[in-house]
Amino acid sequence: MAILDRLVVEGRIAPERYDEVVIHAQRTQSTAEEAMIQLGLIGEAELLKYIANLYQTRFVGSERLAKAGVDPQLIRKIPRKLAKRLTAFPILFDTTSRTLSVVAADVTDDDVRQQMLFTTGARDVKIYVAREAAIRAAIAKHYDQDNRPFEMLLSGASSREVRTSRESDPVPGWGRVFEEKDGLLVHREPAKPLGAEPANDHAPNVASPDSPLETQPGSATMIEALSAAAEGGDLKVEPEVYLETLNVLVTLIEQLNRDCGGHATRVARLCQQLGDRIRLTKPQVQGILIAAYLHDVGVSNESHVTPLDVANDETKRELARRAYTAPIRLLEAVALPGTALDALRHRYECFDGRGFPERLSGKNIPLGARVLAIAESYVDLAHSQHNAAGRRLAAEDACDFLDLHKGTTFDPAVVDWLRHIVLDDGMQTQLLASRNRVLIVDPDPEETSVLEVRFAERGYEVMIERELTTALSRLDAENFDIVVSEVQLANGDGFELLTRMRDKGHTTVPFMFLTATRDQSSVNRGLELGAADYVVKPASAAVVAAKAGRIIEEARSQKPGGRGVSGSLQEMGLPDVIQILANGRKTGRLKVRSGRLQGEMMFQGGAIHDAVFGDLTGAEAVYGILRLTEGDFALDPNMEPIEDRIGVPAQHLLLEAMRRMDEGAR
């Protein structure tokens, strides 16, 4: 909290925003610095530079840390659990001086220095400041081979909302290795241990020749390169940024026709999975994704036909002949990649040579075109009622329908890969008709468009309503897994929507507020009415989608006939759990287990009346339980009223617990 206090005293942060930062840090289990950045009160570069100057060190920005290459041997020296506990990540080890360079969220934490010295055997440790979320993303990338936290962070989302996965395939190009010589960063191959076998040709730690951090003699040192401002004057963008821009723009276009909403995003996601499974190169996959996003640009709803439609209907074949060049002609000046152009131009070729425009057959059809044709046809079968089958099909039925055209319209191998992806890998929950359904109620098209993109990326079927009455009608007619609503609606408000929902019998559908109404009385009212969460705009759409997923899982984990909830502390931290119970004025016994450690907190009307943790009771037991960050929790709502033996509001208990943990860390 020291940095927050300083910034408030110096007038950089308004005093009235202080409590907001503290509460946000509690809810997200992050530092005050991270909370300030997420709330948009100060820019990342400005804050890191301020901290670096304050503590006489340097800083490393998130974008630079995302591109940094780190010696895999150095990563192996430092256990993942230690790096995660310290929120510190190694970036360089100077073998000559035996000096270890690390980035840490708290450069004043002497435990970082001591633990790193002990673990690596270094003579000295240099600590540079970095954003907490970026360090966690670096840990996920280099220890778990999961780049999603960095992707979310650099797009404006909180990486704490994304859980790492050890099942992800290593990303090509990771593990580039550098060393410092005479103050300069130069590329080198990783040193081979004595007696080691020759490196495998497919090892992921071979340095990329065009590594973004490789420097030439006379240029900046590594830390200077990492902390320098990113150049952007030439308007060049990374492929990921380019693809994300296409995703958003095409989604906005598709909103004009609700029947096609999310179509391009679903096709692109499936093309990505097929490309990864076939092990195409990254540029190949990116080219196919561009084609997937653009394949319907300039094509009217009446002219929209899939390769499967073309194979079954001569009339639609003629429509496709007239319209298939529309994206290429409209974007002629853009100079699309060759892979994208080939996929767009030849997606109506047939494997047996009966297609158009060039009657190519078999492997002569560009692979991107074969992948796009199958992905588009599958998505149409699984999501549209106006397809070749005449109805929306379940996953297995859609695959069976495509099987009828193996070897004639489609490449048999790609059809088999598709079946494996959507059935055997459990992707059904994300891509198919059984996916989660969300109803977004908000009168602002700009807000809902961005939110729809993020939900669609997570496999949700999204429905949007602008006013209270139509939202209620939609709820009566269809089933939803969650409702996300603004407070201010055209003919009522979100509070009335929630109340009337419950009165009409929709008692099990979770409700989440996403609103510009931020006064405390509205927050309290929303939670008192039973909302699962109350999120204030502006909020990252990716974070909102992640929270919605968590709420749905919690709702499904409730015990039959009761209101009990259970979950993992890794998915929802105890401060967040306590905030929800307190604001919702819940009653019940919250049981927490972490290995052999067990504790209980007894809630009465949102207040913690008593707690037990080993030999500790009362407030001291609460402070002990709040130190647990791993394990699970369960709320048993069946509890008899008990006397208030603590007499301290839950918010005050949380603040005192954080203060004690902060002092203990020092």
PyMOL commands that set and color helices and strands:
alter all, ss='L'
color gray80, all
select helices_A, chain A and resi 2-9+15-28+32-38+44-54+62-67+72-77+80-86+110-120+132-144+148-154+159-161+222-227+239-254+258-260+263-278+282-294+307-312+314-323+326-330+332-334+338-346+362-364+367-383+395-403+412-424+428-431+445-457+468-477+494-503+520-528+541-556+574-583+618-625+650-665
alter helices_A, ss='H'
color red, helices_A
select strands_A, chain A and resi 59-60+88-94+99-104+124-130+178-181+184-187+437-441+461-465+482-485+488-489+492-493+511-515+533-536+565-568+588-594+597-604+607-613+616-617+632-636
alter strands_A, ss='S'
color yellow, strands_A
deselect
rebuild
show_as cartoon
